[in-house]
Amino acid sequence: MGAGIAQVAARSGFHTILYDVNAAALEKASIRLTDDLAQQVNRGKLSDSDKTDTLSRLRFVTDMNDCLADVFIEAIVEDPLVKAGLFNQLNEFNHSEVIFATNTSSLSVTAIAKNVMHPERVVGMHFFNPAPLMKLVEVVNADTTEPGVSQLIAALARKMGKTPVFCKDSPGFIVNHVARPYYIEALRLAEEGVADFATIDALMESSGFKMGPFKLMDLIGNDINYAVSCSVFDALGQPERLRPSAIQKERVDKNELGRKTGKGYYDYSK
């Protein structure tokens, strides 16, 4: 997700820094990003010069001290204290008006902001996977977010070619709240042996959905999808209708996360 957001920013004309503490992960992101741009050139959606210009605006760094910017968009582990800790570290050596945007899928932006040194400059900026293709961005106001901050983030999203939608800081925001039954009911059907993954996907696609629930979970990542389900389930008081699936937890425990690990509900290693 981080690499996808970086690609969107750089392609939109912004000088962009992609930071990761893991050099190997950063190298992998660089290769994937470069390959994706090359594929866009091959499909005629991007010129060679645009590709070169986009790459020239990208820097890949492993030293946090190199992270000097006007806006930071984090896409790290779904832990509010870890996210807040990162923002506080960045706040120590960046200018006083820097904006901290969290790409969290379902965590409370207010819970993150309350642990940040300047909570008024924290806002949700939730992209959807894959970020270069998906147009929607949810702009989520924490209780402490200054109105001007969310307006600036919405303007930034538009400059990136995205469609920003403002929403309240609530469990799952809009899309992930609405989407929970799509995943959970499909998982429940599989658990009960009503139909297998491929059949359920085929039926949903034949009824108009662009991607079946199991293919979509494999694309998103079962770890991310399961974490969002758990977060929404807990935040709403653990209603039985939204109970996370044992099938999905089993895959997370086995590191069968989907496309990014080569196996999920389907096998991508072949």
Backbone as a ProteinNet text record, in pm:
[ID]
protein_1_A
[PRIMARY]
MGAGIAQVAARSGFHTILYDVNAAALEKASIRLTDDLAQQVNRGKLSDSDKTDTLSRLRFVTDMNDCLADVFIEAIVEDPLVKAGLFNQLNEFNHSEVIFATNTSSLSVTAIAKNVMHPERVVGMHFFNPAPLMKLVEVVNADTTEPGVSQLIAALARKMGKTPVFCKDSPGFIVNHVARPYYIEALRLAEEGVADFATIDALMESSGFKMGPFKLMDLIGNDINYAVSCSVFDALGQPERLRPSAIQKERVDKNELGRKTGKGYYDYSK
[TERTIARY]
82.2	0	86.2	192.4	280.3	341.9	388.5	447.6	344.4	222.1	115.8	83.2	77	49	163.9	287.4	404.3	401.5	362.7	353.4	251.5	135.9	30.5	80.5	147.9	197.2	301.3	398.4	505.3	452.6	360.4	303.9	222.4	170.2	89.3	174.3	305.9	395	458.7	434.5	490	623.5	720.4	844.6	812.1	846.5	794	906.2	897.1	992.1	918.6	970.7	914.9	1012.1	965.7	1051	1009.5	1109.3	1086	1213.9	1198.9	1316.8	1384.3	1308.2	1358.1	1407.4	1539.7	1598	1550.1	1534.3	1489.1	1346.7	1260.8	1122.5	1118	1206	1210.7	1256.2	1355.4	1402.9	1292.4	1219.3	1107.8	1001.4	972.6	874	921.7	1050.9	1107.2	1093.9	1124.7	1114.3	969.2	878.1	737.1	682.3	721.9	674.7	726.6	854.2	913.3	848.7	826	761.2	619	548.6	410.7	407.5	500.8	507.1	541.3	630.6	667.3	546.4	465.2	345.6	247.4	237.8	149.8	198.4	330.1	386	351.1	366.5	337.8	191.1	103	-40.2	-83.2	12.7	-18.6	-85	-81.2	-145.4	-48.4	79.1	182.5	293.7	348.1	457.8	590.2	693.1	825.8	876.8	850.7	898	825.7	695.6	620.2	672.2	706.9	765	896.1	982.6	1112	1093.7	999.7	973.7	920.7	830.7	775.6	886.1	972.9	1081.6	1180.2	1198	1291.7	1241	1110.1	1051.6	1044.6	1094.4	1088.1	1223.7	1222.9	1341.8	1304.1	1393.1	1370.8	1472.8	1425	1516.7	1486.7	1593.4	1580	1614.1	1658.2	1693.5	1580.9	1518.4	1405.8	1445.6	1571.6	1615.9	1608.3	1595.9	1578.7	1433.4	1345.3	1201.5	1162.2	1182.5	1143.5	1036.9	919.2	807.7	701.7	605	490.2	374.1	362.6	256.6	317.2	282.3	322.6	197.7	203.3	94.5	151.6	109.5	164.9	76.2	143	71.5	141.3	159.6	231.7	133	184.7	105.3	-17.1	-129.3	-253.3	-250.7	-174.6	-163.3	-161.4	-261.6	-269.8	-149.9	-92.4	22.7	147.4	162.5	277.5	266	146.2	124.6	150.1	97.4	118.6	266.7	335.7	478.2	558.4	522.6	590.4	568	444.8	415.4	492.8	502.2	576	724.4	780.8	921.4	942.3	854.6	866.4	845.6	763.5	731.2	852.8	947.4	1063	1154.2	1160.8	1255.2	1190.6	1057.6	987.7	927.6	883	833.4	700.6	659.8	548.4	411.4	403.5	273.8	255.3	346.2	338.9	209	152.4	27.1	57.7	-6.8	10.7	-119.4	-114.4	-231.9	-213.1	-311.5	-306.1	-392.4	-336.5	-408.1	-478.8	-501.1	-566.2	-697.7	-723.1	-846.1	-966.4	-942.6	-1058	-1030.9	-904.2	-876.2	-930.7	-960.8	-1009.6	-898.8	-924.4	-827.6	-812.9	-922.3	-917.7	-826.3	-831.7	-745.9	-598.7	-568.9	-430.8	-390.1	-477.2	-444.9	-421.7	-495.3	-484.4	-347.3	-270.4	-136.4	-26.7	-66.6	28.7	46.3	168.2	202.8	111.9	75.3	-14.9	-133.8	-232.6	-346.2	-428.9	-423	-501.7	-450.4	-329	-271.2	-276.8	-354.8	-371.4	-506.7	-506.6	-629.4	-621.5	-735.5	-737.8	-737.9	-655.3	-653.6	-647	-764.3	-771.9	-783.5	-673.5	-671.9	-722.4	-757.9	-802.6	-706.6	-696.9	-600	-657.8	-581.3	-449.6	-462.4	-381.7	-392.7	-380.5	-295.1	-286.7	-414.7	-497.9	-617.7	-746.3	-758.8	-882.7	-895.4	-1009.7	-1027.5	-1069.4	-1133.8	-1189.5	-1083.6	-1093.6	-1013.9	-1108.2	-1112.6	-1192.9	-1109.4	-1160.6	-1095.5	-1168.1	-1096.6	-1159.6	-1110.4	-1202.8	-1169.5	-1167.7	-1057.2	-1056.2	-1132.7	-1163.6	-1233.6	-1151.8	-1018.8	-928.8	-878.4	-914.7	-861	-910.3	-816.2	-855.2	-924.3	-1032.9	-1105	-1015.7	-922.5	-834.5	-745.5	-712.8	-627.4	-699.2	-823.3	-898.1	-927.3	-947.5	-969.3	-843.2	-726.8	-600.8	-577.6	-612.5	-596.3	-691.8	-812.5	-907.6	-855.4	-797.3	-740.4	-622.7	-541.6	-429.2	-479	-583.4	-640.9	-688.1	-750.3	-797.6	-680.2	-571.6	-454.3	-390.9	-417.1	-368.9	-465.8	-571.4	-669.1	-769.5	-782.3	-873.3	-1001.4	-1101.7	-1228	-1236.7	-1217.9	-1224.7	-1368.1	-1392.9	-1523.3	-1499.9	-1564.9	-1549.4	-1638	-1585	-1667.4	-1627.1	-1718	-1692.8	-1598.2	-1533.6	-1445.1	-1531.5	-1567.5	-1653.8	-1598.4	-1637	-1580.1	-1592.2	-1477.2	-1477.7	-1503.1	-1521.9	-1554.5	-1678.9	-1674.5	-1792.2	-1776.5	-1672.9	-1659.9	-1638.1	-1545.2	-1516.4	-1630.4	-1712.4	-1830.6	-1933.3	-1957.5	-2054.5	-2007.4	-1876.9	-1823.2	-1813.4	-1822.9	-1804.3	-1897.2	-2027.1	-2113.8	-2075.2	-2020.9	-1979.1	-1875.4	-1777.7	-1673.6	-1722.5	-1784.2	-1815.6	-1923.7	-2024.8	-2128.1	-2072.4	-1981.9	-1918.2	-1835.3	-1761.3	-1682.1	-1771.5	-1885.7	-1978.3	-2035.8	-2067.9	-2116.7	-2012.3	-1885.6	-1777.7	-1760.8	-1768.7	-1756.4	-1865.5	-1986.2	-2100.3	-2104.9	-2010.2	-2004.7	-2110.4	-2171.4	-2275	-2215.6	-2096.6	-2028.1	-1880.8	-1797.1	-1654.2	-1620.6	-1494.2	-1451.7	-1477.5	-1435.7	-1446.5	-1592	-1678.8	-1820.8	-1883.3	-1852.5	-1907.1	-1856.8	-1727.3	-1671.8	-1739.7	-1754.9	-1815.3	-1958.4	-2034.1	-2173.2	-2181.6	-2094.5	-2097.8	-2055	-1955.9	-1911.6	-2019.2	-2089.3	-2195.5	-2314.7	-2326.6	-2437.5	-2400.5	-2276.2	-2240.3	-2120.5	-2073.4	-1956	-1831.8	-1740.1	-1620.5	-1526.5	-1530.7	-1442.7	-1514.7	-1506.4	-1567	-1498.5	-1564.1	-1509.6	-1375.6	-1356.9	-1232.9	-1116.4	-1141.6	-1038.1	-1001.3	-1101.5	-1077.8	-1000.3	-1034.5	-959.5	-814.3	-791.2	-654.2	-578.1	-647	-583	-549.5	-643.9	-623.9	-518.1	-521.9	-435.9	-522	-517.5	-601.9	-567.8	-441.9	-404.2	-472.4	-471.8	-536.7	-687.1	-745.2	-889.6	-939.6	-867.8	-906.9	-894	-786.2	-767.2	-880.4	-924.2	-1035.6	-1163.7	-1188.1	-1307.6	-1307.4	-1191.7	-1181.2	-1203.9	-1146.9	-1159.7	-1305.2	-1373.6	-1514.1	-1600.4	-1575.2	-1648.8	-1639.9	-1519.4	-1499.4	-1559.4	-1538.7	-1585.6	-1737.1	-1806.3	-1952.7	-2015.9	-1935.1	-1989.6	-2001.9	-1925.8	-1918.9	-2054.6	-2123.2	-2248.5	-2219.5	-2302.4	-2277.7	-2271.6	-2350.4	-2354.5	-2221.3	-2135	-2007.1	-1888.6	-1914.2	-1803.9	-1702.3	-1572.8	-1469.3	-1464.4	-1419.7	-1423.3	-1301.5	-1328.3	-1220.5	-1139	-1203.8	-1132.8	-1026.6	-1064.3	-969.4	-857.8	-891.6	-789.2	-687.7	-736.3	-647.1	-547	-592.8	-501.3	-400.4	-444.6	-352.1	-245.9	-287.9	-193.1	-92	-133.2	-44.3	34.9	14.6	77.6	33.3	-86.8	-146.7	-231.1	-162.2	-224.5	-283.8	-259.6	-313	-202.6	-223	-128.3	11.8	21.6	153.8	239.9	178.3	256.7	251.1	174.9	166.1	55.7	-12.2	-121.3	-218.3	-347.3	-451.6	-567.2	-678.8	-788.3	-755.9	-666.8	-619.6	-467.2	-411.7	-267.7	-215.2	-125	-69.8	74.9	124.6	266.2	296.3	191.5	212.1	231.8
-120.6	0	126.4	125.5	241.7	273.4	168.3	187.1	239.8	189.9	235.3	381.8	425.6	565.9	653.4	605.7	680.5	697.1	591.5	599.1	703.9	703.9	800.5	943	965.6	1099.4	1146.6	1060	1098.3	1120.9	1035.9	1051.1	1179.8	1227.7	1349.8	1476	1459.7	1575.8	1612.3	1533.4	1564.4	1492.5	1565.4	1501	1413.6	1287.3	1187.6	1104.7	1084.1	999.8	875.8	758.4	633.3	579.8	572.3	532.5	397.5	314.7	187.9	153.9	100.8	62.9	-60.9	-139.5	-264.3	-239.7	-246.7	-217.7	-316.3	-443.2	-544.5	-516	-476.8	-443.3	-320.3	-226	-104.8	-136.7	-225.4	-266.8	-338.8	-424	-495.2	-396.9	-295.4	-194.5	-116.2	-85.2	-11.6	-91.6	-220.9	-306.9	-317.7	-339.1	-353.5	-224.8	-112.2	16.8	41.9	14.1	33.4	-58.7	-183.1	-278.9	-234.2	-181.6	-137.9	-22	71.5	183.8	134.1	35.5	-20.3	-86.6	-155.2	-218.7	-114.4	-0.9	106.2	162.7	170.2	215.4	115.5	-13	-118	-118.4	-78.9	-76.1	55.9	145.9	274.1	373.6	349.7	440.1	542.6	527.2	616.4	624.1	742.6	756.7	725.6	698.4	672.4	793.2	911.2	1032.8	1053.3	1021	1031.8	931.7	813.3	712.8	763.4	817	869	983.2	1073.3	1186.8	1138.8	1039.5	986.7	927.6	847.9	785.7	889.3	997.8	1103.2	1177.1	1171.9	1240.6	1151	1028.3	932.5	913.6	911.5	874.9	761.9	665	551	559.6	572.1	595.7	500.4	466.4	384.1	463.1	587.2	673.7	773.7	768	857.4	1003.8	1035.4	1174.5	1232.7	1146.5	1192.7	1226.3	1201.3	1221.9	1364.2	1454.8	1594.6	1624.9	1664.9	1681.7	1775.2	1807.2	1887.7	1800.3	1682.4	1587.8	1448.8	1379.1	1239.3	1152	1045.9	948.3	814.6	768.3	641.3	525.2	413	290.1	173.2	187.6	85.7	-4.2	-82.6	-180	-114.1	-189.5	-135.5	-139.6	-48.7	-32.8	116.5	169.2	314.5	375.2	303.2	356.6	359.3	259.2	257.2	370.9	391.5	500.5	636.4	654.2	780	800.4	692.6	701.8	747.1	695.5	737.2	885.6	931.8	1073.3	1161.8	1118.9	1197.9	1205.3	1095.5	1097.3	1194.1	1190.5	1279.1	1424.7	1446.2	1581.5	1651.9	1572.8	1630.7	1709.6	1672.5	1741.6	1794.8	1802.7	1863.6	1997.9	2076.7	2210.9	2205.9	2317.1	2322.4	2307	2312.8	2301.8	2168.6	2074.9	1947	1873.3	1803.7	1729.7	1580.4	1512.5	1368	1298	1223.9	1153	1002.9	938.9	795.4	723.8	618.7	538.8	419.6	427.6	316.9	277.4	146	94.5	106.2	102.4	97.2	148.8	173.3	222.4	362.8	396.6	530.2	633.2	728.5	835.2	921	936.5	1011.8	944.5	811.3	736.9	752.9	761	785.2	927.9	1022.7	1164.5	1204.1	1144.4	1186.2	1157.3	1068.1	1035.5	1104.7	1196	1270.8	1410.3	1461.7	1589.2	1703	1703.3	1806.7	1736.9	1696.1	1618.9	1694.4	1826.1	1904.2	1886.5	1833	1814.9	1669.2	1586.9	1445.4	1425.1	1350.4	1328.4	1191.1	1133.5	1007.8	1034	956.8	962.4	819.2	758.2	614.8	585.1	533.8	487.6	343.6	301.1	163.4	90.9	-38.4	-120.6	-175.4	-162.8	-98.8	52.6	125.2	270.9	339.3	291.9	359.8	350	249.8	228.3	277.8	258.2	291.2	441.9	497.6	642.5	701.3	621.9	675.8	693.9	804.5	827.8	878.9	809.7	856.2	953.7	1074.5	1174.4	1174	1133.3	1108.2	1210.1	1286.3	1384.8	1321	1338.4	1306.5	1416.6	1392.7	1495.6	1623.5	1609.2	1723.2	1783.5	1724.7	1771.7	1911.9	2000	2133.2	2123.2	2196.6	2189.6	2214.6	2307.4	2338.9	2222.9	2138	2022.6	1923.5	1890.7	1794.8	1851.5	1982.8	2044.8	2036.6	2053.6	2042.7	1900.3	1802.6	1662.9	1627.5	1679.8	1656.9	1718.2	1838.5	1903.8	1823.3	1768.6	1685.1	1560.8	1498.6	1380.3	1413.3	1527.1	1566.8	1586.5	1647.2	1666.5	1532.5	1430.2	1295.3	1219.9	1287.8	1224.3	1138.4	1160.1	1079.9	1156.6	1082.3	1141.8	1134.4	1247.3	1243.5	1246	1170.2	1168	1191.7	1292.1	1320.3	1226.1	1175.8	1090.2	1107.2	1070.9	1077.2	966.1	987.7	885.8	781.6	676.7	571.3	436	325.8	193.8	157	133.1	95.6	210.3	332.5	449.5	418.6	436.8	407.5	273.4	263.7	147.5	18.5	19.3	-104.6	-147.2	-52	-87.7	-157.1	-95.6	-152.1	-287.3	-302.8	-423	-544.8	-525.8	-641.8	-758.7	-737.3	-852.4	-923.4	-850.3	-912.2	-1021	-989.3	-1086.4	-1191.6	-1145.2	-1235.8	-1335.6	-1293.7	-1388	-1489.7	-1445	-1537.7	-1641.2	-1596.3	-1687.2	-1783.8	-1733.5	-1819.5	-1928.6	-1893.5	-1993.2	-2101.9	-2061	-2158.7	-2245.3	-2184.2	-2259.5	-2366	-2332.3	-2424.1	-2525.5	-2514.2	-2609.4	-2588.8	-2471.4	-2443.4	-2438.8	-2379.9	-2371.4	-2344.3	-2374.7	-2348.8	-2206.5	-2167.8	-2030	-1989.2	-2075.7	-2041.5	-2026.4	-2110.7	-2103.2	-1974.3	-1939.3	-1815.7	-1695.1	-1694.7	-1584.4	-1574.2	-1687.6	-1687.7	-1636.2	-1675.8	-1631.2	-1481.4	-1429.9	-1286.6	-1205.4	-1254.2	-1183.3	-1187	-1299.4	-1309	-1219.9	-1182.3	-1095.4	-947.1	-917.9	-778.3	-726.3	-800.6	-755.7	-774.3	-677.9	-687	-797.3	-827.4	-929.1	-1000.3	-1132.5	-1209.8	-1184.1	-1214.7	-1182.2	-1249.4	-1374	-1444.2	-1392.7	-1363.3	-1301.5	-1164.5	-1091.6	-957.3	-962.3	-1056.4	-1069.7	-1108	-1193.7	-1230.6	-1110.7	-1021.8	-901.6	-804.1	-782.1	-689.8	-744	-873.7	-938.3	-985.5	-1115.6	-1168.6	-1110.7	-1074.4	-1013	-878.1	-796.2	-664.8	-680.3	-766.3	-783.3	-837.8	-935.1	-993.3	-889.9	-810.5	-707.1	-604.8	-568.5	-473.8	-536.3	-663.1	-730.8	-734.6	-764.4	-768.5	-630.1	-528.9	-392	-345.5	-368	-327.3	-408.3	-537.8	-627	-578.1	-546.4	-501.5	-362.8	-272.5	-135	-125.2	-219.7	-216.5	-305.1	-353.7	-432	-580.3	-629.9	-772.1	-834.6	-775.5	-837.1	-968	-1069	-1200.4	-1194.4	-1107.1	-1098.6	-1054.6	-992.8	-944	-1019.2	-1135.8	-1212.2	-1253.3	-1223.2	-1262.1	-1413.3	-1454.5	-1594.4	-1673.7	-1796.2	-1887.1	-1930.2	-1940.5	-1976.8	-1871.3	-1746.2	-1640.6	-1634.1	-1651.2	-1650	-1761.7	-1878.4	-1990.6	-1954.1	-1886.4	-1846.9	-1742.9	-1651.4	-1552.3	-1621.5	-1716.3	-1789.4	-1868.3	-1916.1	-1993.2	-1903.6	-1771.5	-1674.5	-1694.5	-1742.7	-1754.5	-1629.2	-1522.1	-1390.3	-1349.6	-1429.1	-1395.8	-1375.9	-1283.1	-1262.2	-1227.9	-1151.1	-1105.7	-1216.8	-1328.3	-1441.5	-1561.1	-1548.2	-1655.4	-1755.2	-1743	-1835.5	-1771.5	-1794.3	-1748.1	-1844.2	-1796.5	-1887.9	-1957.5	-1896.4	-1953	-1963.1	-2044.5	-2062.3	-1977.1	-1881.6	-1790.7	-1825	-1934.9	-1968.1	-2033	-2076.6	-2147	-2049.6
0	0	0	80	85.9	-49	-118.6	-250.8	-349.9	-339.9	-429	-407.7	-281.6	-251.7	-300.1	-280.7	-326.4	-478.3	-547.7	-693.4	-735.8	-670.4	-702.5	-679.9	-568	-535.3	-635.9	-667.1	-758.6	-900	-942	-1076.1	-1086.2	-972.8	-971.9	-962.8	-964.1	-968	-835.7	-730.9	-599.5	-577.7	-523	-481.3	-359.6	-368.6	-276	-214.4	-84.3	-11.2	36.4	5	56.2	160.4	284.2	396.7	452.2	481.5	550.8	626.9	747.7	826.1	768.7	693.9	636.2	494.2	475.3	344.5	238.1	276.8	181.5	136.3	230	195.6	105.6	130.3	49.6	-93.2	-105.1	-236.7	-314.9	-243.6	-306.1	-354.4	-273.7	-311.6	-433.2	-438.2	-551.1	-680.1	-673.6	-792.3	-837.8	-741.1	-775.7	-836.6	-781.5	-831.3	-972.9	-994.5	-1127.2	-1229.6	-1190.7	-1281	-1315.2	-1216.7	-1240.2	-1338.7	-1325	-1419.1	-1559.5	-1567.7	-1698.3	-1764.7	-1684.9	-1739.2	-1791.5	-1722.1	-1768.8	-1901.5	-1918.6	-2045.9	-2156	-2125.6	-2224.1	-2265.8	-2172.6	-2204.2	-2267.7	-2286	-2348.7	-2256.3	-2125.6	-2030.1	-1972.8	-2006	-1953.8	-2058.2	-2079.2	-2174.6	-2105.8	-2185.7	-2129.2	-2051.2	-2103.8	-2034.8	-1902.4	-1898.9	-1773	-1670.2	-1717.3	-1627.9	-1570	-1656.5	-1611.8	-1512.8	-1542.9	-1453.5	-1318.6	-1321.6	-1196.3	-1109.6	-1168.7	-1092.5	-1040.6	-1115.7	-1072.5	-949	-926.6	-810.5	-687.7	-699.2	-588.5	-523.1	-389.7	-312.2	-218.4	-204.8	-116.7	-2.7	120.9	233.2	349.6	422.9	543.6	669.4	653.2	766	788.3	904.2	931.3	922.6	950.8	945.5	804.5	704.1	566.4	535	630	607.6	645.5	553.2	569.4	465.5	510.3	416.7	474.1	390.2	433.1	478.1	417	450.7	462.3	568.5	584.9	579.6	499.9	491	537.6	653.4	703.8	660	632.8	596.4	665.3	796.8	873.3	948.5	1041.8	1116.3	1181.4	1185.5	1240.5	1393.8	1449.7	1594.6	1623	1694.1	1713.2	1785.1	1880.7	1953.4	1866.6	1780.4	1688.7	1587.6	1536.1	1440.6	1506.8	1626.4	1699	1729.3	1766.3	1795.3	1674.3	1556.6	1434.1	1408.7	1421.7	1399.7	1497.7	1622.8	1722	1689.2	1639.8	1598.9	1483.4	1384.7	1268.7	1308.2	1408.3	1453.1	1513	1562.9	1631.2	1538.7	1410.5	1321.7	1193.8	1191.1	1078.5	1120.4	1022.3	1052.9	1128.1	1183	1277.6	1213.5	1080.7	1014.7	942	963.2	892.6	927.7	828.2	847.3	852.4	946.1	961	921.7	813	763	782.6	843.2	863.1	759.7	702.2	602.6	668.3	798.7	867.7	801.3	798.6	737.2	829.3	960.7	1050.1	1191.4	1227.5	1362.1	1381.1	1505.1	1536	1513.1	1425.9	1401.7	1527.4	1600.9	1725.8	1827.8	1834.7	1927.8	1891.8	1762.7	1719.8	1753.3	1718.1	1734	1879.8	1972	2112.4	2170.9	2104.3	2152.5	2072.3	1983.4	1901.7	1959.7	1949.3	2010.8	1965	1838.2	1785.2	1720	1798.8	1745.5	1642.2	1644.4	1548.7	1405.2	1389.4	1257.1	1210.9	1280.8	1244.5	1177.8	1066.4	989.7	923.8	893.8	820.9	671	598.3	452.1	403.3	390.2	364.8	216.2	158.7	20.1	15.5	-105.5	-125	-218.7	-200.5	-272	-403.3	-513.9	-528.6	-543.8	-470.5	-465.2	-601.4	-693.3	-822.7	-906.3	-878.9	-960.4	-894.2	-764.6	-694.3	-674.2	-710.2	-711.2	-576.3	-493.7	-369.3	-261.3	-187.2	-66.6	41.5	154.2	267.8	351.3	370.9	455.1	589.4	693.5	823.3	925.8	980.4	1083.2	1221.1	1292.6	1435.4	1508.7	1634.5	1712.8	1721.9	1708.4	1727	1596.2	1481.4	1353.3	1319.2	1286	1241.7	1105.4	1084	956.3	835.7	849.8	738.5	698.8	795.8	768.3	678.4	712.1	630.3	491.3	482.5	351.6	265	326.9	253.6	204.5	287.6	248.4	134.7	140.3	30.1	-99.3	-90	-207.9	-261.8	-171.7	-212.6	-285.6	-232.5	-296.6	-438.2	-455.1	-588.4	-683.7	-636.3	-720.6	-758.8	-678.4	-709.3	-799.8	-843.8	-931.4	-857.5	-727.5	-646.6	-616.2	-569.4	-527.7	-375.4	-305.7	-159.3	-108.9	-3.6	62.3	211.2	267.2	409.8	491.3	600.3	686.3	832.8	919.9	1062.7	1103.8	1215.4	1271.6	1341.4	1268.6	1322.3	1279.1	1344.3	1312.6	1164.8	1099.2	958.4	863.9	918.7	837.2	751.9	621.9	539.5	468.2	384.6	295.8	373.5	468.8	541.3	633.1	676.1	755.1	664.7	549.4	455.4	401	381.5	316.3	407.7	539.4	628.8	594.3	573.5	542.2	413.1	317.7	190.9	218.1	302.3	334.7	433.8	541.2	651.9	612.9	539.3	497	397.2	310.5	217.4	293.2	393.3	476.1	552.4	599.5	673.4	582.6	458.5	362.8	339.8	329.8	311.4	435.5	553.4	678.9	690.1	646	656.3	542.5	449.1	338.7	233.3	230	131	-9.8	-21.7	-151.2	-125.8	-226.5	-209.5	-252.1	-231.4	-257.6	-402.4	-496.1	-637.6	-681	-628	-664.6	-614	-489.8	-431.9	-510.6	-542.4	-620.7	-757.5	-823.1	-957	-953.2	-852.9	-841.1	-815.7	-727.2	-698	-819.6	-892.7	-1012.8	-1121.4	-1131.2	-1232	-1199.1	-1071.3	-1031.3	-1039.6	-1083.5	-1107	-1030.5	-929.5	-856.2	-943.2	-940.6	-1023.6	-975.4	-847	-791.2	-677.6	-675.6	-568.6	-435.5	-323	-191.6	-160.7	-205.2	-173.2	-257.2	-383.8	-466.1	-410.7	-364.8	-313	-181.9	-94.3	31.4	5.2	-94.9	-131.3	-186.8	-256.7	-310.1	-197.5	-108.4	3.9	98.9	122.9	222.9	337.3	366.5	473	609.1	629.5	756.7	775	669.6	676.6	689.3	605.6	605.9	739.5	795.2	924	1036.3	1031.9	1134.3	1131.1	1010.3	999.1	1054.5	1022.1	1073.5	1225	1284.4	1430.8	1491.3	1426.7	1476.8	1475.3	1363.7	1353	1450.3	1459.8	1550.4	1694.3	1739.4	1877.2	1899.9	1802.5	1819.5	1825.5	1760.5	1758.6	1865.9	1960.5	2070.7	2043.9	1946.4	1912.9	1876.4	1777.6	1731.8	1658.1	1680.4	1621.3	1468.9	1409	1263	1203.1	1283.8	1233.7	1294	1352.7	1414.2	1308.1	1329.4	1232.3	1213	1096.2	1056.8	1103.3	1149.8	1188.2	1067.3	950.5	827.9	795.5	808.8	777	881.5	1008.8	1112.9	1089.8	1046.6	1019.5	910.3	807.1	700.5	747.6	829.6	885.3	969.5	1052.8	1138.1	1055.5	937.7	849.6	753.9	766.3	676.1	531.2	513.4	380.8	358	325.5	326.7	192.7	89.1	-42.3	-143.4	-233.7	-342.9	-293.3	-185.5	-142.2	-84	-43	6.2	-88.6	-196.7	-295.3	-270.2	-156.1	-125.9	-28	-53.6	36.9	23.1	-28.3	-63.5	-195.1	-272.2	-397.8	-393.4	-482.1	-491.6	-607	-576.7	-677.9	-710.3	-658.6	-676.5	-811	-880.6	-1007.4	-1122.5
[MASK]
++++++++++++++++++++++++++++++++++++++++++++++++++++++++++++++++++++++++++++++++++++++++++++++++++++++++++++++++++++++++++++++++++++++++++++++++++++++++++++++++++++++++++++++++++++++++++++++++++++++++++++++++++++++++++++++++++++++++++++++++++++++++++++++++++++++++++++++

